Amino acid sequence: MVQSQTTSPLQTRYDEKYDDRPRMELMGLLDFPFRDVLEIGCGAGATGKVIKRDHPDVTYCGVEIDADAAAHARRVLDRVVRGDIERMSLEDYDIPRNGFDLIILADVLEHLYDPWKVMRTLRDYLRPGGLVVASIPNTQNIRLVQGLVNGFWTYSQQGLLDATHIRFFTLVEIGRLFSGSGFMIDQLISSCDADMPTAGPWPRDLEWGKLVLRGLTREDVQQLYTFQYLIRARRTPDNGKGKPS
């Protein structure tokens, strides 16, 4: 008999769910120098605080949906707008198009109803050649695949099956999201589980209980053991009609 879930995984406070540590794993993707940064989902401003500490000439603007987090972020960032990026117009807050060298989306896109539309919109707020840096969880992770084979897709308060995730992405779908929105990925890092098999020879078969996958390459295994992708992408040039080439 399957035990029922008596407590909704959505019933959690912001301060219980997020500890607002700076996203140091994204720092290596940043292309210095830059002048103006926009962070969507800036939380309490921890990442921006580190960037401004190391690069005091940077102007840092954050957008944050949670009122308490936004209030904290205003103490450390140059400007913070409280709002839902899917329900607001940045221009209404005097946030200029073509006004930023860098846009950061750390664990944000999977929480949006239409991340494709948001990415197309944000492209217009980057200067030509500007960067987007993002982190996105990997739905192809073997723990999710194995759970699904065994009949489970159990939401939790955080992690790969965070109950507030609306969209789910694999490496292939991440590529489609960015290229279809007018970006070219120029660097991608796989954050992998510690127990990822590394020994060859390749290709080889691997078994997880009921699940057996045959002829896996090293690249296949890396995708299966990636829990998060870190992405750096550049705005592609316009085609002369205001649209991506």
Buried (B, 14 or more C-beta within 10 A) or exposed (E): EEEEEEEEBEEBEBEEEBEBEBBEEBBEBBBEEBEBBBBBBBBBBBBBBBBBEEBEEBBBBBBBBBEEBBEBBBEBBBBBBBBEBBEBEBEEEEBEEEBBBBBBBBBBBBBBEEBBEBBBBBBBBBBEEBBBBBBBBBBBBBBBBBBEEEEEEEBEBBEBBBBEBEBBBBBEBBBEBBBEBBBEBEBBBBBBEEEBEEEEEEEBEBEBEEEEBEEBEBEBBBBBBBBBBBBBBBBBEEEEEEEBE
